[in-house]
Amino acid sequence: VCSSDLEYVADYYFRKNEEANLSAFLNKVRKLYPEDEYWDDLEIRSSGKSGDKKILYAKYEEMISKEPNSFLLTYNYAVELYNSIHGKDALDDIDSVASNKLIEYAQMAVRNEGEKDILATMLLTNHLYNTSANKSNAYNLIVKSNKPADVKMKAILKSQYEKLMDDC
């Protein structure tokens, strides 16, 4: 039996929402084809079906802890985080916890990139640049004020956007 035949069976369970059968099947096929990243991808997609990002993120973190050198896992998780921060459904206020996780996992993906691959590098750079631009815009929105709170906030924002641009 080749791997692609087994992928067809796994996909069948996935499409039919037969979680118990899919889980049992994945446990068996991973023993036959442990290097095939399709199994991880399918398991992650299965956990994301509910639409609950917390479940999806927890699954990514669980699987990455087992395979920290997997480019596919670290990169795809960074993409999920990027889309939650900068995508069309993103909130106006950037979640600093999600941003820090994105940086952490994108850096892992960069370390796992192939010599000629720059996807993770570009993702990380885009995030740092966009986040810096957001801080710079917030800085510029504060009117020329001598109020201590405004002066303090401008100093904080300037420091943040400059550090992000240096990192970028």
C-alpha positions in Angstrom: 0.0 0.0 0.0 1.4 3.4 -0.9 1.1 6.5 1.1 -1.2 8.2 -1.4 -3.8 5.4 -1.1 -3.7 5.9 2.7 -4.1 9.6 2.2 -7.3 8.9 0.3 -8.7 6.8 3.2 -7.7 9.4 5.8 -9.3 12.2 3.7 -12.5 10.2 3.5 -12.7 10.1 7.3 -11.9 13.8 7.4 -14.6 14.8 4.9 -17.2 12.6 6.7 -16.4 14.1 10.1 -15.6 10.7 11.5 -13.2 11.9 14.1 -12.8 8.6 16.0 -12.0 6.7 12.8 -9.7 9.4 11.6 -7.7 9.5 14.8 -7.3 5.7 15.0 -6.3 5.6 11.3 -3.8 8.4 11.7 -2.2 6.6 14.7 -1.7 3.5 12.5 -0.5 5.2 9.3 2.1 7.4 11.1 3.8 4.1 12.1 4.1 3.1 8.4 5.0 6.6 7.0 6.3 8.7 9.9 8.0 11.2 7.7 4.9 12.1 5.7 3.7 15.5 6.9 0.3 15.0 5.4 -0.8 13.3 8.6 0.1 16.3 10.7 -1.6 18.6 8.3 -4.8 16.6 8.3 -4.9 16.4 12.1 -4.5 20.1 12.3 -7.2 20.8 9.7 -9.5 18.4 11.6 -8.9 20.3 14.9 -9.6 23.6 13.1 -13.0 22.5 11.8 -14.8 23.8 14.8 -13.7 27.4 14.0 -12.3 27.8 17.6 -8.8 29.3 17.1 -7.8 28.4 20.7 -8.3 24.7 19.8 -6.4 25.1 16.6 -3.5 27.0 18.2 -3.2 24.4 21.0 -3.0 21.6 18.4 -0.3 23.4 16.6 1.7 24.0 19.8 1.3 20.4 20.8 2.5 19.1 17.5 5.4 21.6 17.2 6.6 20.6 20.7 6.9 17.0 19.3 8.5 18.2 16.0 10.2 21.6 16.6 12.2 21.2 13.4 9.2 20.9 11.1 9.2 23.8 8.7 5.6 23.1 7.6 4.2 23.1 11.2 6.1 26.2 12.4 5.4 28.1 9.2 1.7 27.2 8.9 1.2 28.2 12.6 2.9 31.5 12.0 0.6 32.1 8.9 -2.5 31.4 11.1 -1.3 33.9 13.6 -0.4 36.4 10.9 -3.9 36.1 9.4 -5.5 36.6 12.8 -3.5 39.8 13.3 -3.3 41.3 9.8 -6.0 39.5 7.9 -9.3 40.8 6.7 -11.1 39.7 9.9 -8.3 41.1 12.2 -9.1 43.3 15.1 -8.1 46.9 15.1 -5.9 46.5 18.2 -3.1 44.1 17.7 -2.9 41.4 20.5 0.6 41.6 21.8 0.5 37.9 23.0 -0.4 36.8 19.5 2.2 39.1 18.0 4.9 37.7 20.2 3.9 34.1 19.4 3.9 35.0 15.7 7.4 36.3 16.0 8.5 33.2 18.0 7.1 30.6 15.6 8.1 32.6 12.5 11.7 32.6 13.8 11.5 28.9 14.3 10.2 28.5 10.7 13.1 30.7 9.5 15.6 28.4 11.2 13.8 25.4 9.5 13.7 27.1 6.1 15.6 25.5 3.2 18.5 27.4 1.7 16.5 28.9 -1.2 13.3 29.3 0.7 12.3 32.7 2.1 8.6 32.3 2.9 9.0 32.4 6.6 11.6 35.2 6.4 9.1 37.3 4.3 6.2 36.5 6.7 8.3 37.6 9.7 9.5 40.7 7.9 6.0 41.7 6.9 4.7 41.3 10.4 7.5 43.4 11.9 7.1 46.1 9.3 3.2 46.2 9.6 3.4 46.3 13.4 6.0 49.1 13.3 3.9 51.1 10.9 0.9 50.7 13.2 2.9 52.0 16.1 4.2 54.9 14.0 0.7 55.8 12.9 -0.4 55.8 16.6 2.5 58.0 17.4 1.6 60.5 14.7 -2.0 60.6 15.8 -1.1 62.0 19.1 -1.3 65.8 18.6 1.6 68.0 19.6 0.8 68.0 23.3 2.9 68.8 26.3 0.7 66.8 28.6 2.9 64.4 30.5 0.7 61.4 29.6 0.9 62.2 25.8 4.6 62.9 26.0 5.2 59.5 27.8 2.9 57.7 25.3 4.7 59.2 22.3 8.1 58.1 23.8 6.8 54.6 24.3 5.4 54.3 20.8 8.5 55.8 19.2 10.7 53.3 21.1 8.4 50.4 20.0 8.2 51.3 16.3 12.0 51.9 16.1 12.8 48.6 17.7 10.4 46.8 15.4 12.0 48.4 12.4 15.5 47.4 13.6 14.2 43.9 14.0 12.6 44.0 10.6 
